[in-house]
Amino acid sequence: MGARVDKDGSSFKMSLKATIILAVVVAVIFMFAGGWIRGAITKFFNPQPELTNEVVVKQLEKIQDLTTAKETDYGFEKYEDGGIAFLNKKQFTMFYTYEARAGIDLAKAQIKIDKDSKTVSITLPAPTIQSVAVNPDSLRFFDKSDSFFNAADVEDTKAALDDAKKKTEARLDRTQLLKIANKQAKDVIERLYEPTAEAGMYTVTVTTTNPK
């Protein structure tokens, strides 16, 4: 028995319309399914580790004692009537170079991760002076007539180095050095997590702590 067709062909038109709608629905389903499959394959071959406190802590531990500011300079110290023992030298001037380092201990950083809002908040500890070192090879000694004499004439080179370090620590501009260290630390950590931010995975906020 043949299919019934209206004189105006309305049954055929409706059947054709239903077929087209069904084809569009199927195409949309395949499009979304294809996107999901592509995403799953991409994640499988290029997995993105989920950011947790433990992950961030381990990342920061790799650069735990972070030096972010350094000052290299020289100093002159004048001595009269002793102070440091020399052979036959009562008055002399000591020249030396030094290096001071400042930075932060990332092991003390406070980390807060909000998975719902995809945000990472990192609060850095206050920077500190990490070291002040006098270069022993830079020591030079001059007598009262500004004539250079050999460091071998110094009876106690260690005392000379210790004194130079004390003088350097006393006049070091700690405020400025720590200020630079704080700014540089923020820049370094922000650059470290810049790829994460650019990928749209998380928004990373870095906050510094002012030194006392």
Buried (B, 14 or more C-beta within 10 A) or exposed (E): EEEEEEEEEEEEEEEEEEEEEEEEEEEEEEEEEEEEEEEEEEEEEEEEEEBEEEEBEEBBEEBEEBBBBBBEEEBEBEBEEEBBEBEEBEBBBBBBBBBBBBBBBBEEBEBEBEEEEEBBBBBBBBBBBBEBEBBEEEBBBBBEEEEEBEBEEBEEEEEBBEBBBEBBEEEBEBEEBBBBBBBBBBEBBBEBBEEBBEEEBBBBBBEBBEBE
